[in-house]
Amino acid sequence: MIRGPKKETKEIPLPSPASKEYWEDSDWALEHSSEISRKYPNQCVAIADKKLEKQESDEGIKEASLKAGFF
């Protein structure tokens, strides 16, 4: 096996842990996922403070993401 010169690698910092509120909202979303899926089929939803804040169709989310420069 032929090996080249050893390359230095940089350490990549780990992301900071998610907030307590994030995990509480995630738990709430999981507990209510059946209801949310039934009420808002094929839609993206935003959850904050353990309640549904907004829902949009996939196209609406894509459009907003493009405007914001996410893609």
Sine and cosine of phi, psi and omega as CSV:
sin_phi,cos_phi,sin_psi,cos_psi,sin_omega,cos_omega
0.00,0.00,0.75,-0.66,0.02,-1.00
-0.99,-0.13,0.77,-0.63,0.01,-1.00
-0.87,-0.50,0.64,-0.77,0.05,-1.00
-1.00,0.06,-0.12,-0.99,0.01,-1.00
-0.89,0.45,0.53,-0.85,0.00,-1.00
-0.93,0.36,0.78,-0.63,-0.01,-1.00
-1.00,-0.08,0.63,-0.78,0.10,-1.00
-0.98,0.18,0.61,-0.79,0.06,-1.00
-0.89,-0.46,0.54,-0.84,0.05,-1.00
-1.00,-0.08,0.58,-0.81,0.10,-0.99
-0.97,0.23,0.68,-0.73,0.04,-1.00
-0.99,-0.17,0.83,-0.55,-0.02,-1.00
-0.92,0.39,0.59,-0.81,0.05,-1.00
-0.96,0.28,0.54,-0.84,0.06,-1.00
-0.92,0.38,0.43,-0.90,0.03,-1.00
-0.95,0.32,0.49,-0.87,-0.01,-1.00
-0.90,0.43,0.47,-0.88,0.01,-1.00
-0.93,0.36,0.44,-0.90,-0.03,-1.00
-0.95,0.31,0.30,-0.96,0.05,-1.00
-0.86,0.51,-0.65,0.76,-0.01,-1.00
-0.89,0.45,-0.61,0.79,0.03,-1.00
-0.86,0.51,-0.74,0.67,-0.03,-1.00
-0.92,0.38,-0.58,0.81,0.05,-1.00
-0.91,0.42,-0.69,0.73,0.04,-1.00
-0.91,0.41,-0.61,0.79,0.04,-1.00
-0.89,0.45,-0.69,0.72,0.05,-1.00
-0.89,0.46,-0.68,0.74,0.00,-1.00
-0.88,0.47,-0.70,0.72,0.00,-1.00
-0.88,0.47,-0.66,0.75,0.02,-1.00
-0.90,0.43,-0.68,0.73,0.01,-1.00
-0.89,0.45,-0.53,0.85,-0.06,-1.00
-0.96,-0.29,0.23,0.97,-0.11,-0.99
-0.87,0.49,-0.62,0.78,0.01,-1.00
-0.89,0.45,-0.73,0.69,0.01,-1.00
-0.89,0.45,-0.70,0.71,0.00,-1.00
-0.89,0.45,-0.69,0.72,0.01,-1.00
-0.89,0.46,-0.62,0.79,0.00,-1.00
-0.93,0.36,-0.69,0.73,-0.05,-1.00
-0.97,0.25,-0.53,0.85,-0.11,-0.99
-0.77,-0.63,0.89,0.45,-0.04,-1.00
-0.91,0.42,0.64,-0.77,0.04,-1.00
0.83,0.56,0.54,0.84,0.04,-1.00
-0.81,-0.58,0.44,-0.90,0.09,-1.00
-1.00,-0.03,0.63,-0.78,-0.01,-1.00
-0.81,-0.58,0.47,-0.88,0.10,-1.00
-0.90,-0.44,0.74,-0.67,-0.03,-1.00
-0.85,-0.53,0.74,-0.67,0.06,-1.00
-0.54,-0.84,0.61,-0.79,-0.01,-1.00
0.80,0.60,0.66,0.75,0.05,-1.00
0.84,0.54,0.59,0.81,0.12,-0.99
-0.50,-0.87,0.39,-0.92,0.01,-1.00
-0.97,0.26,0.86,-0.51,-0.03,-1.00
-1.00,-0.08,-0.61,0.79,-0.09,-1.00
-0.37,-0.93,0.53,-0.85,0.13,-0.99
-0.69,-0.72,0.58,-0.81,0.02,-1.00
-0.54,-0.84,0.39,-0.92,0.10,-1.00
-0.93,0.36,0.30,-0.95,0.04,-1.00
-0.83,0.56,-0.64,0.77,-0.01,-1.00
-0.90,0.44,-0.64,0.77,0.03,-1.00
-0.90,0.44,-0.63,0.77,0.02,-1.00
-0.93,0.38,-0.69,0.72,0.01,-1.00
-0.87,0.50,-0.71,0.71,0.00,-1.00
-0.88,0.47,-0.72,0.70,0.01,-1.00
-0.90,0.43,-0.62,0.78,0.01,-1.00
-0.92,0.40,-0.64,0.77,0.04,-1.00
-0.90,0.43,-0.68,0.73,0.03,-1.00
-0.87,0.49,-0.62,0.79,-0.03,-1.00
-0.98,0.19,-0.14,0.99,0.04,-1.00
0.99,0.13,0.41,0.91,0.01,-1.00
-0.97,0.23,-0.31,0.95,-0.01,-1.00
-0.83,-0.55,0.00,0.00,0.00,0.00
